[in-house]
Amino acid sequence: MKKRILLTGINILCVITLFTNCKNDISKPNIVKITPEKYLNIKNKINKKTIIHFWFSYCSPCIKDFPELLKISKENNIDIINISSDKSDSKMQDNLEKVMSKLNVKDCYIIDYDNLYPNGTKYMDILGDFAKKIKLKEYTNPYYILIDESGKTIIATEEIEKLKKEIK
């Protein structure tokens, strides 16, 4: 009888441990704020073919193209740097986290709103203002920049098909 109780207790502990470990494996996406200076620093250190991917969690074309982008990256051994134009520290950032989880995207930068607008603002053009600060032509989401091993821009486009043609 004591053996049976002991074995039942051990089984219960094993199930709890297994459940806890599985739950810990389902981690929240990693979202890090990015400033224009940090972006330029990251871009200048690229030494492997990389796609810089600008997107927005409420953008239907962005979400639709994400699986294709991940496939391109995996098949061609290309790194992706995801940068979201969702407003940081808001409900938008919460939505970004949900969309990333749904798309199985682990890492993403989010434009640091407070850095971009240190005095606050009622009018926001996060895309345009960030683009100006990083000396990039104004873009819409999604936007893809393919960088080669030497850090040179191969193509910058809003169309995933053009990106795919340049990679092949």
NORSUL-V828567 format. One record per backbone hydrogen bond with DSSP energy under -0.5 kcal/mol. CO is the residue of the C=O (numbers start at 1). NH is the residue of the N-H. If there is no record, write none. Layout:
{{CO & NH} {CO & NH}}
This chain:
{{1 & 5} {2 & 6} {3 & 7} {4 & 8} {5 & 9} {6 & 10} {7 & 11} {8 & 12} {9 & 13} {10 & 14} {11 & 15} {12 & 16} {13 & 17} {14 & 18} {15 & 19} {16 & 20} {17 & 21} {18 & 22} {19 & 23} {20 & 24} {21 & 25} {22 & 26} {23 & 26} {25 & 27} {29 & 31} {30 & 32} {30 & 108} {32 & 110} {34 & 112} {35 & 39} {36 & 40} {37 & 41} {38 & 42} {39 & 43} {40 & 44} {41 & 45} {42 & 45} {43 & 46} {49 & 79} {50 & 52} {50 & 147} {51 & 53} {51 & 81} {52 & 54} {52 & 145} {53 & 83} {54 & 142} {54 & 143} {55 & 85} {56 & 59} {58 & 60} {59 & 63} {60 & 64} {61 & 65} {62 & 66} {63 & 67} {65 & 69} {66 & 70} {67 & 71} {68 & 72} {69 & 73} {70 & 74} {71 & 75} {72 & 76} {73 & 77} {73 & 78} {74 & 77} {79 & 51} {80 & 82} {81 & 53} {82 & 109} {83 & 55} {84 & 111} {87 & 93} {90 & 94} {91 & 95} {92 & 96} {93 & 97} {94 & 98} {95 & 99} {96 & 100} {97 & 101} {98 & 102} {99 & 103} {100 & 104} {100 & 105} {101 & 104} {104 & 106} {106 & 30} {108 & 32} {109 & 84} {110 & 34} {111 & 88} {111 & 113} {112 & 116} {113 & 117} {115 & 118} {117 & 120} {122 & 124} {125 & 129} {126 & 130} {127 & 131} {128 & 132} {129 & 133} {130 & 134} {131 & 136} {132 & 135} {143 & 54} {144 & 157} {145 & 52} {145 & 147} {146 & 154} {146 & 155} {147 & 50} {148 & 151} {152 & 148} {155 & 146} {157 & 144} {158 & 160} {159 & 163} {160 & 164} {161 & 165} {162 & 166} {163 & 167} {164 & 168}}
